[in-house]
Structure formats: C-alpha cells, structure tokens
Amino acid sequence: MTPGQHPTLSRHLENAGFGLLLAVVALAPLPFGSNGPESLLILSGLSGSVLLLTALALVLRPEPVPALSVRLPTFALACFVAFGLAGLVQVIPSLPDGLPHPLWAETARILGLHGGSGTISIDRLATWSALAKSAGYAAIGISAVFLLREPQRRRRAILVLVIAGGLYAAYGLIALGTGDCCVVWQKKTVYLGVATGPFINRNSFATYLGLIAIVCLGHALREFGELRRVSTPGFLRRLGARLGILLTRQWGMIAVLVAAVTALLFTLSRAGMTSTLLAAGALVLMLSQARVLGDERRPVAAFATFACTAALTLALFGSALIQRVSNEGVEDAYRTQSWQIMITGIEASPWLGHGFGTFPEAFPLYRDDRLPSRRYWDKAQDTYIELAMDTGIPATAVLLLGFGALAMQCVRGLSRRRRDRRLYPALGLAAMVLVAAHSIFDFSMQIPAIATTFALIMGIAITESGIWRNRGPDQSSAT
C-alpha cells in the first residue's frame, strides 16, 4: 500500500455513499416528489454528498479502478458539462452588448438606471437553482455507475427501489380508497378522485409508477426466459409450469408490478399510460431480440403477446381511464395553444434563451389571447419546448445529444456475452423511452423524485453495458 491509500477507510466511505444513495432514491418522493424548495435543497445537498463520498473512496482506494471503455459515456458527460457551462454563461454579468436579455435594458430605461449589468437569464436565482438541481441528478447517475460495480450492490439497489415503489403505489391506492382527502399531510385540492400517491400531479405519479413497473416487468421476463428449458409435455402444461415457477421465484416483483400498474390505471393519466405501454413494448422487443426471453429471436410473437395482455388488462381494469379518453379525447386545446406561444418565445431568442429555469418569468412575456385560460403556468406541458425557450436551441440539442450517447451505450450492452446481463441496458433504454415520450406532453422529468429515480436506473444500465473492461472477482457473478 502506497502513502495516501487507506483500504479500510475507502471501503467505509464507499459503503456510506452506497447507503446514502439508496436512501436518497427511496425517500425522494417524500414529500410531493421533493418538488418544494426545502425538499429540493435537501435532495441536492444529499446528492452532492453521495458524489463526494464516492470520489473520496476512489481516491483512497488501494487498487486502481478497473480500466474503462467509456467513449460514449465520456462523450455524454462532455455534452452535459457543456450544457451546464451554457447555463453558467447565462448568469455572468457584464457581457458584451447584444448578449444580455433585452429585458434588462428595458427595465433600466424605465427605472432610469445607468451602468446596470444585465445577464442572458432574466432571473439569475432561478437559473442557479435549475443548475443545482441538474447537478444533483448528475451526481446520482455518476455515483451509481461507480458504486454499483458489484452485482450484490446492484441487486440491493434494485430491491430497495422496487420496495419503495411498491409502498408508494400501495399508499396511492389506500389514500384513494379511504377518501382521497390528503397528499401526505397536505389537504388535497386538485386531482380529486384519482391516485396521486405522494405527488401533487397525477402525471408525475404515473411516470414514477411506470418506471417501477418497467423494472419489475424486466426482472419477471428475465426469470421467465431462464425457465425456457423446463421440460413438460404439451405447450399449455409447459406454460403453466413455467408460470408457476415464475410466481414462486419472483412473487415480490410480480406483486409490486400489479400494484404499480393498478395505481397507474387509477391515476387516469393518458400520457402516463401511453408512455408506459410504449416503454414496456420496447422492453419486450429488446429482450426478445437479445435472446433473454428464449434461445430464438421472436420479437413479433413476443410483442403480439404483450399487446394482447396489455389490451386485456385495459379492458378489464381500465374502464375509468377509457371513459376519460372517450369523454375528453387525446388532445388538450390549452396545451397546444400554449405551445404556439412558447414557440414565439423561442423565436425571440433562439440561440441564447431566456435563462435556464426561468419559464415562469419568461412565458408571461409572450402570453396573449391565443391562450384563453387564465391559470398560472409555472411549467410548460412539453419539456423539450421549455428547454429550448430557457436555454436556446443549441444548448438543448447538446443535452439531447448526451442522452443519445447514453442510449447508444445501452444498445451496445444488449449484445453482451452473458444473456442475464443484458437486462439492465434494456431497462435503461425502456426508461429512456418512457420519460422521452412523456416529456412531449408533460414535465415529469422536472420533478426531482422522478429525475433521481431515472438517474439511478440509467446508472445501473450504463454499469452493466460493458464499460468495465477489466472485471474483478466481485463482478464475475451474474446479476
């Protein structure tokens, strides 16, 4: 051991970081998805602490960290850093003329001020807050990549996530069935009669439940695939035997899956259900193509089976959701009208934006009679449009390019030599499909609890995608 290396201390720090990581992800939905200012401050601080503990553990580690094959993840990290730097530029004062937002000059003219230092952001504090939130999510994802190298830790992390998701799903159903009066300790004033769990918005709860359901479904399907060699005469008897063994081995995952899907149906979230179905369908296709479900690739048959099961579930248990779609349709006039106004705002500052996280202040600048609703809009009903309005088109493109690089890394993970290790890259891609689809119609990824959960899932997916070139003894066993 060379000077400066402390194996015992390194292990203790790593264990502390791992425990704190699990606590942060499990408790993030409490309260209200950590969307309040106090909860957000605590969550960001704890996320930074997880990353600090991870970094210290790696520095004090006696043996070198296994060599990485991280070209795509490094490119993704570079994109995220570039996005963060673009946000920092937005709060720098005394920029050259033409770069600060015109609102600063107009305000100075009205107030008779001279020599003011305007910025690109129209609300510096809001931009700093948005940057801190994003840094916290990145800290969770990066820490997960390093802390979950060991299969035992990955299993424990998934177990904690699934148990927490099952408890929140059960709470949402129990609260709905016992009067639906409160969200945690706060009196419920919106979305009465539908499940929202510990979240205020039903769409946010639907996205969270969708992520939990995808994780449970993936593990159940992998176990079902591993039972492909069960030998029983007759197709139906063999199928029954496989299902019986599956229920015995994966009863916990299946129970949480049922609870999550049931609660999801009772949210009556059209976008939440649609994005979850898209993600689940993508997961089935990927697992079939990766031969996790059997020795032969049968994506069409696998997807057809999934589609029939999903349709039957909706027909039997989704009558309230179907009734809502029948009464209200799939379009929201206010949403589409607000998008038109946001595009006007993007056209006013397409390159630099109005400031990361300043949508509540920027949107009223362009709001007009095209939107008859007088309600307060603190978030757009489309994350992509809001990002373009806040940060500009180039910065938004760079951010999405980073996520695209992570998706490509997960695609590589689907071809890993061991079939059982192909599950997590598929889960990462399915989670990305879910949040990407839902972000077209809502702002769930701006809710800290959902972004934190997604970061953990992606961290596990990247870890299992083959980035560890030299595997140690602790990584040799199956997950």
C-alpha positions as CSV (number, residue, x, y, z in Angstrom):
1,M,0.0,0.0,0.0
2,T,1.4,3.3,-1.0
3,P,1.1,6.5,1.0
4,G,-2.3,8.1,0.8
5,Q,-4.1,4.8,0.2
6,H,-6.3,3.6,3.0
7,P,-8.3,0.5,2.0
8,T,-10.4,0.3,5.2
9,L,-11.4,3.9,5.1
10,S,-12.0,3.7,1.4
11,R,-14.4,0.8,1.9
12,H,-16.2,2.6,4.7
13,L,-16.7,5.7,2.6
14,E,-17.9,3.6,-0.3
15,N,-20.4,1.8,1.9
16,A,-21.6,5.1,3.3
17,G,-22.0,6.6,-0.2
18,F,-23.9,3.5,-1.2
19,G,-26.3,3.6,1.7
20,L,-26.9,7.3,1.3
21,L,-27.6,6.8,-2.5
22,L,-30.2,4.2,-1.7
23,A,-31.8,6.5,1.0
24,V,-31.9,9.4,-1.4
25,V,-33.6,7.5,-4.2
26,A,-36.0,5.7,-1.9
27,L,-37.1,8.8,0.0
28,A,-37.1,11.3,-2.9
29,P,-40.9,11.0,-3.5
30,L,-41.5,12.3,0.1
31,P,-43.0,14.8,0.2
32,F,-44.6,15.9,-3.1
33,G,-41.8,14.4,-5.2
34,S,-39.2,16.6,-3.5
35,N,-40.6,19.5,-5.6
36,G,-40.7,22.0,-2.8
37,P,-37.8,24.4,-2.2
38,E,-36.8,22.9,1.2
39,S,-37.1,19.3,-0.1
40,L,-35.1,20.3,-3.2
41,L,-32.4,21.9,-1.2
42,I,-32.0,18.8,1.0
43,L,-32.1,16.5,-2.1
44,S,-29.4,18.4,-3.9
45,G,-27.2,18.5,-0.8
46,L,-27.5,14.8,-0.2
47,S,-26.9,14.0,-3.9
48,G,-23.7,16.1,-3.7
49,S,-22.7,14.3,-0.5
50,V,-23.1,10.9,-2.3
51,L,-20.8,12.0,-5.1
52,L,-18.2,13.4,-2.6
53,L,-18.2,10.2,-0.6
54,T,-17.8,8.2,-3.9
55,A,-14.9,10.4,-5.1
56,L,-13.1,10.1,-1.7
57,A,-13.5,6.4,-1.7
58,L,-12.0,6.1,-5.2
59,V,-9.1,8.4,-4.3
60,L,-8.2,6.3,-1.2
61,R,-8.8,3.0,-2.9
62,P,-5.6,0.9,-2.7
63,E,-6.0,-0.8,-6.1
64,P,-6.7,1.1,-9.3
65,V,-10.2,1.4,-10.6
66,P,-10.6,-1.1,-13.4
67,A,-9.9,0.3,-16.8
68,L,-13.0,1.7,-18.5
69,S,-14.3,1.5,-22.0
70,V,-16.2,4.7,-21.8
71,R,-16.0,6.5,-25.1
72,L,-19.8,7.0,-25.4
73,P,-20.4,7.8,-21.7
74,T,-17.5,10.3,-21.7
75,F,-19.0,12.0,-24.8
76,A,-22.3,12.1,-22.9
77,L,-20.7,13.6,-19.9
78,A,-19.0,16.2,-22.1
79,C,-22.4,17.1,-23.5
80,F,-23.8,17.5,-20.0
81,V,-20.9,19.6,-18.9
82,A,-21.2,21.8,-22.0
83,F,-24.9,22.2,-21.2
84,G,-24.0,23.2,-17.6
85,L,-21.4,25.7,-18.9
86,A,-24.0,27.2,-21.2
87,G,-26.2,27.7,-18.1
88,L,-23.4,29.3,-16.2
89,V,-22.8,31.8,-19.1
90,Q,-26.4,32.8,-18.7
91,V,-25.8,34.2,-15.2
92,I,-22.5,36.0,-16.0
93,P,-22.9,39.8,-15.6
94,S,-21.2,42.5,-17.8
95,L,-21.4,40.5,-21.0
96,P,-20.8,42.3,-24.3
97,D,-23.6,44.4,-25.7
98,G,-26.2,42.3,-27.5
99,L,-25.8,39.2,-25.3
100,P,-27.8,40.2,-22.2
101,H,-31.6,39.7,-22.5
102,P,-33.3,42.9,-23.7
103,L,-35.5,42.9,-20.6
104,W,-32.6,44.2,-18.5
105,A,-32.1,47.2,-20.7
106,E,-35.8,47.9,-20.8
107,T,-36.0,47.7,-17.1
108,A,-33.0,50.0,-16.6
109,R,-34.6,52.5,-19.0
110,I,-37.9,52.5,-17.2
111,L,-36.3,52.9,-13.8
112,G,-33.8,55.5,-15.0
113,L,-30.8,53.3,-14.1
114,H,-27.4,53.6,-15.8
115,G,-24.5,51.2,-15.9
116,G,-26.5,48.1,-14.9
117,S,-25.1,44.7,-15.6
118,G,-27.6,42.6,-17.4
119,T,-27.4,38.8,-18.0
120,I,-28.8,36.4,-20.5
121,S,-31.0,35.0,-17.8
122,I,-33.9,37.1,-16.8
123,D,-33.8,35.5,-13.3
124,R,-30.4,34.6,-12.1
125,L,-31.6,32.9,-8.9
126,A,-33.9,30.7,-10.9
127,T,-31.1,29.7,-13.2
128,W,-28.7,28.9,-10.3
129,S,-31.5,26.8,-8.8
130,A,-32.0,24.9,-12.0
131,L,-28.3,24.3,-12.4
132,A,-28.1,23.0,-8.8
133,K,-31.0,20.6,-9.5
134,S,-29.4,19.2,-12.6
135,A,-26.0,18.8,-10.9
136,G,-27.8,16.8,-8.2
137,Y,-29.3,14.4,-10.8
138,A,-25.9,14.0,-12.5
139,A,-24.3,13.3,-9.1
140,I,-26.8,10.4,-8.6
141,G,-26.1,8.9,-12.0
142,I,-22.3,9.2,-11.8
143,S,-22.2,7.8,-8.3
144,A,-24.4,4.9,-9.3
145,V,-22.0,4.0,-12.1
146,F,-19.1,3.6,-9.7
147,L,-20.9,2.4,-6.5
148,L,-22.9,-0.3,-8.2
149,R,-20.0,-2.1,-9.9
150,E,-20.6,-5.1,-7.7
151,P,-23.6,-7.4,-8.6
152,Q,-24.6,-7.7,-4.9
153,R,-25.0,-3.9,-4.7
154,R,-26.9,-3.7,-7.9
155,R,-29.4,-6.4,-6.6
156,R,-29.7,-4.5,-3.4
157,A,-30.3,-1.2,-5.2
158,I,-33.0,-2.7,-7.4
159,L,-34.6,-4.3,-4.3
160,V,-34.7,-1.0,-2.4
161,L,-36.2,0.8,-5.5
162,V,-38.8,-1.8,-6.0
163,I,-39.9,-2.0,-2.4
164,A,-40.1,1.8,-2.2
165,G,-42.1,1.9,-5.4
166,G,-44.4,-0.8,-4.2
167,L,-45.0,1.1,-0.9
168,Y,-45.8,4.4,-2.8
169,A,-48.1,2.5,-5.1
170,A,-49.9,0.9,-2.2
171,Y,-50.1,4.3,-0.4
172,G,-51.7,5.9,-3.5
173,L,-54.3,3.1,-3.7
174,I,-55.1,3.2,0.0
175,A,-55.3,7.0,0.0
176,L,-57.7,6.9,-2.9
177,G,-59.8,4.2,-1.3
178,T,-60.1,5.9,2.1
179,G,-61.5,9.3,1.0
180,D,-58.7,10.8,-1.1
181,C,-58.5,13.8,1.3
182,C,-54.8,14.4,1.5
183,V,-51.4,14.2,-0.1
184,V,-49.2,13.0,2.8
185,W,-50.1,15.7,5.4
186,Q,-51.4,18.4,3.0
187,K,-55.1,18.7,2.1
188,K,-55.7,17.6,-1.5
189,T,-57.2,20.4,-3.6
190,V,-56.6,19.2,-7.2
191,Y,-56.9,15.8,-9.0
192,L,-59.6,14.7,-6.6
193,G,-60.8,11.2,-7.2
194,V,-57.6,9.9,-8.9
195,A,-54.5,8.4,-7.4
196,T,-51.6,10.8,-7.0
197,G,-49.7,9.0,-4.2
198,P,-47.1,11.3,-2.5
199,F,-47.1,13.6,-5.6
200,I,-49.3,16.6,-6.3
201,N,-49.7,15.9,-10.0
202,R,-51.2,12.6,-11.2
203,N,-49.0,12.6,-14.3
204,S,-45.9,12.7,-12.1
205,F,-47.1,9.8,-10.1
206,A,-47.9,8.0,-13.3
207,T,-44.4,8.4,-14.6
208,Y,-42.9,7.2,-11.4
209,L,-45.1,4.2,-11.4
210,G,-44.3,3.5,-15.0
211,L,-40.5,3.4,-14.1
212,I,-41.2,1.0,-11.2
213,A,-43.4,-1.2,-13.4
214,I,-40.8,-1.4,-16.1
215,V,-38.1,-2.5,-13.6
216,C,-40.4,-5.2,-12.2
217,L,-41.6,-6.4,-15.7
218,G,-38.0,-6.7,-16.9
219,H,-37.0,-8.9,-14.0
220,A,-40.1,-11.1,-14.4
221,L,-39.4,-11.5,-18.1
222,R,-35.8,-12.4,-17.5
223,E,-36.8,-15.1,-15.0
224,F,-39.4,-16.4,-17.4
225,G,-36.7,-16.6,-20.1
226,E,-34.4,-18.6,-17.8
227,L,-37.2,-21.2,-17.4
228,R,-37.2,-21.9,-21.1
229,R,-35.7,-25.4,-20.5
230,V,-38.5,-26.6,-18.3
231,S,-39.5,-29.9,-19.8
232,T,-43.2,-30.8,-19.6
233,P,-45.2,-32.5,-22.4
234,G,-47.7,-30.2,-24.0
235,F,-47.5,-26.4,-24.6
236,L,-50.2,-25.4,-22.2
237,R,-48.8,-27.6,-19.4
238,R,-45.3,-26.4,-20.0
239,L,-46.5,-22.8,-20.0
240,G,-48.4,-23.4,-16.7
241,A,-45.3,-25.0,-15.1
242,R,-43.2,-22.0,-16.1
243,L,-45.7,-19.5,-14.8
244,G,-46.0,-21.5,-11.5
245,I,-42.2,-21.5,-11.0
246,L,-42.1,-17.8,-12.0
247,L,-44.7,-16.9,-9.4
248,T,-42.7,-18.8,-6.8
249,R,-39.4,-17.2,-7.6
250,Q,-40.5,-13.7,-8.4
251,W,-43.6,-13.2,-6.3
252,G,-42.3,-9.9,-4.9
253,M,-41.6,-8.4,-8.3
254,I,-44.9,-9.5,-9.6
255,A,-46.8,-8.2,-6.6
256,V,-45.2,-4.7,-7.0
257,L,-45.8,-4.9,-10.7
258,V,-49.5,-5.5,-10.1
259,A,-49.7,-2.7,-7.5
260,A,-47.8,-0.2,-9.8
261,V,-50.0,-1.0,-12.8
262,T,-53.2,-0.8,-10.7
263,A,-52.2,2.5,-9.3
264,L,-51.2,3.7,-12.7
265,L,-54.6,2.9,-14.1
266,F,-56.2,4.9,-11.2
267,T,-54.2,8.0,-12.0
268,L,-56.3,8.3,-15.2
269,S,-53.2,9.8,-16.8
270,R,-53.4,9.4,-20.6
271,A,-49.8,10.3,-21.3
272,G,-48.6,8.3,-18.4
273,M,-50.3,5.1,-19.5
274,T,-49.3,5.6,-23.2
275,S,-45.6,6.3,-22.4
276,T,-45.5,3.3,-20.0
277,L,-47.1,1.0,-22.7
278,L,-44.5,2.3,-25.2
279,A,-41.7,1.6,-22.8
280,A,-43.0,-1.9,-21.9
281,G,-43.4,-2.8,-25.6
282,A,-39.9,-1.6,-26.3
283,L,-38.6,-3.6,-23.4
284,V,-40.3,-6.8,-24.7
285,L,-38.9,-6.2,-28.2
286,M,-35.3,-5.6,-26.9
287,L,-35.3,-8.6,-24.5
288,S,-36.6,-10.8,-27.3
289,Q,-34.0,-9.5,-29.8
290,A,-31.3,-10.0,-27.2
291,R,-32.4,-13.6,-26.6
292,V,-33.2,-13.0,-23.0
293,L,-36.7,-14.5,-23.4
294,G,-35.5,-17.6,-25.2
295,D,-32.9,-19.2,-27.5
296,E,-34.6,-17.8,-30.6
297,R,-35.4,-14.3,-31.6
298,R,-39.1,-13.9,-31.9
299,P,-39.8,-10.2,-31.4
300,V,-43.1,-10.2,-33.4
301,A,-44.5,-13.0,-31.3
302,A,-43.3,-11.5,-28.1
303,F,-44.7,-8.1,-28.9
304,A,-48.0,-9.6,-30.0
305,T,-48.3,-11.5,-26.7
306,F,-47.5,-8.3,-24.8
307,A,-50.0,-6.2,-26.8
308,C,-52.8,-8.8,-26.2
309,T,-52.0,-8.8,-22.5
310,A,-52.0,-5.0,-22.3
311,A,-55.3,-4.7,-24.2
312,L,-56.9,-7.3,-21.9
313,T,-55.7,-5.5,-18.8
314,L,-57.0,-2.2,-20.0
315,A,-60.3,-3.8,-21.0
316,L,-60.8,-5.4,-17.6
317,F,-59.4,-2.8,-15.2
318,G,-59.0,0.4,-17.1
319,S,-62.6,1.4,-17.6
320,A,-62.2,4.7,-15.8
321,L,-59.2,5.6,-18.0
322,I,-61.0,4.5,-21.2
323,Q,-64.0,6.6,-20.1
324,R,-61.8,9.7,-19.7
325,V,-60.3,9.3,-23.1
326,S,-63.8,8.8,-24.6
327,N,-65.1,12.0,-22.9
328,E,-62.1,14.3,-23.3
329,G,-60.2,12.8,-26.3
330,V,-56.5,12.7,-26.5
331,E,-55.8,16.4,-27.3
332,D,-55.7,19.3,-24.9
333,A,-56.5,22.6,-26.5
334,Y,-54.9,24.7,-23.8
335,R,-51.7,22.6,-24.2
336,T,-51.4,23.1,-28.0
337,Q,-52.3,26.8,-27.6
338,S,-49.5,27.3,-25.0
339,W,-47.1,25.6,-27.3
340,Q,-47.7,28.2,-30.0
341,I,-46.9,30.9,-27.5
342,M,-43.7,29.2,-26.4
343,I,-42.6,28.9,-30.0
344,T,-43.0,32.6,-30.2
345,G,-40.7,33.0,-27.2
346,I,-38.2,30.6,-28.8
347,E,-38.1,32.7,-32.0
348,A,-37.4,35.8,-29.9
349,S,-34.2,34.3,-28.5
350,P,-33.4,31.0,-30.4
351,W,-29.6,30.9,-29.6
352,L,-29.3,32.0,-26.0
353,G,-32.7,31.5,-24.5
354,H,-34.2,33.4,-21.6
355,G,-32.4,31.6,-18.8
356,F,-32.4,28.0,-17.6
357,G,-35.3,27.6,-15.2
358,T,-36.9,30.9,-15.9
359,F,-40.0,29.6,-17.7
360,P,-42.4,31.1,-15.1
361,E,-41.0,34.5,-15.7
362,A,-40.4,34.2,-19.5
363,F,-43.8,32.7,-20.5
364,P,-45.9,35.8,-19.4
365,L,-43.8,38.0,-21.7
366,Y,-45.3,36.3,-24.8
367,R,-48.7,35.2,-23.4
368,D,-51.6,36.6,-25.4
369,D,-55.2,35.9,-26.3
370,R,-54.3,32.7,-28.0
371,L,-54.4,31.1,-24.6
372,P,-57.9,31.8,-23.1
373,S,-57.0,30.0,-19.8
374,R,-56.0,32.5,-17.1
375,R,-54.3,29.9,-14.9
376,Y,-50.7,30.3,-13.8
377,W,-48.2,28.4,-15.9
378,D,-45.1,27.6,-13.9
379,K,-44.0,24.8,-16.2
380,A,-44.6,24.0,-19.9
381,Q,-46.5,21.0,-20.9
382,D,-43.6,20.0,-23.1
383,T,-40.1,19.6,-21.6
384,Y,-38.3,20.0,-25.0
385,I,-40.0,23.3,-25.9
386,E,-39.4,24.6,-22.4
387,L,-35.7,23.7,-22.6
388,A,-35.4,25.5,-26.0
389,M,-37.2,28.5,-24.6
390,D,-35.0,28.6,-21.4
391,T,-31.6,27.6,-22.8
392,G,-31.8,28.1,-26.5
393,I,-31.9,25.6,-29.3
394,P,-28.1,24.8,-29.4
395,A,-27.8,24.0,-25.7
396,T,-31.0,21.9,-25.9
397,A,-29.6,20.0,-28.8
398,V,-26.3,19.3,-26.9
399,L,-28.2,18.0,-23.9
400,L,-30.3,15.6,-26.0
401,L,-27.2,14.5,-27.8
402,G,-25.7,13.5,-24.5
403,F,-28.8,11.3,-23.8
404,G,-28.5,9.9,-27.2
405,A,-24.9,8.8,-26.5
406,L,-26.1,7.0,-23.3
407,A,-28.8,5.3,-25.3
408,M,-26.1,4.1,-27.8
409,Q,-24.1,2.7,-24.9
410,C,-27.1,0.8,-23.7
411,V,-27.7,-0.6,-27.2
412,R,-24.1,-1.9,-27.1
413,G,-24.9,-3.6,-23.8
414,L,-27.7,-5.6,-25.4
415,S,-25.0,-7.7,-27.2
416,R,-23.1,-8.7,-24.0
417,R,-21.8,-12.3,-23.9
418,R,-24.0,-13.3,-20.9
419,R,-27.7,-13.1,-21.6
420,D,-28.7,-12.4,-18.0
421,R,-26.6,-9.2,-18.0
422,R,-28.5,-7.8,-21.0
423,L,-31.5,-6.9,-18.9
424,Y,-30.2,-3.7,-17.4
425,P,-29.2,-2.0,-20.6
426,A,-32.7,-2.9,-21.9
427,L,-34.2,-1.4,-18.8
428,G,-32.2,1.8,-19.3
429,L,-33.4,2.1,-22.9
430,A,-37.0,1.4,-21.8
431,A,-36.8,4.0,-19.1
432,M,-35.5,6.5,-21.6
433,V,-38.4,5.7,-24.0
434,L,-40.8,6.3,-21.1
435,V,-39.5,9.6,-20.0
436,A,-38.8,10.8,-23.5
437,A,-42.4,10.1,-24.6
438,H,-43.9,11.6,-21.5
439,S,-41.8,14.7,-21.8
440,I,-43.6,15.6,-25.0
441,F,-46.8,16.1,-23.1
442,D,-45.8,17.0,-19.6
443,F,-43.0,18.0,-17.2
444,S,-42.5,14.9,-15.1
445,M,-38.7,14.8,-15.7
446,Q,-38.6,18.2,-13.9
447,I,-39.9,16.6,-10.7
448,P,-36.8,15.7,-8.6
449,A,-38.1,12.3,-7.4
450,I,-38.6,11.1,-11.0
451,A,-35.3,12.5,-12.3
452,T,-33.5,10.9,-9.4
453,T,-35.1,7.5,-10.0
454,F,-34.3,7.7,-13.7
455,A,-30.7,8.6,-12.9
456,L,-30.3,5.5,-10.7
457,I,-31.8,3.2,-13.4
458,M,-29.5,4.8,-16.1
459,G,-26.5,4.5,-13.8
460,I,-27.2,0.7,-13.4
461,A,-27.8,0.4,-17.1
462,I,-24.5,2.0,-18.0
463,T,-22.6,0.0,-15.4
464,E,-24.0,-3.2,-16.9
465,S,-23.5,-2.1,-20.6
466,G,-19.9,-3.3,-20.7
467,I,-17.9,-0.2,-19.7
468,W,-15.8,-2.2,-17.2
469,R,-13.1,-3.6,-19.4
470,N,-11.3,-5.5,-16.7
471,R,-13.6,-7.3,-14.4
472,G,-12.6,-8.2,-11.0
473,P,-13.7,-11.2,-8.9
474,D,-16.6,-9.2,-7.5
475,Q,-18.0,-8.7,-10.9
476,S,-17.8,-12.2,-12.2
477,S,-21.2,-13.4,-10.9
478,A,-24.5,-12.9,-12.6
479,T,-26.7,-10.1,-11.5
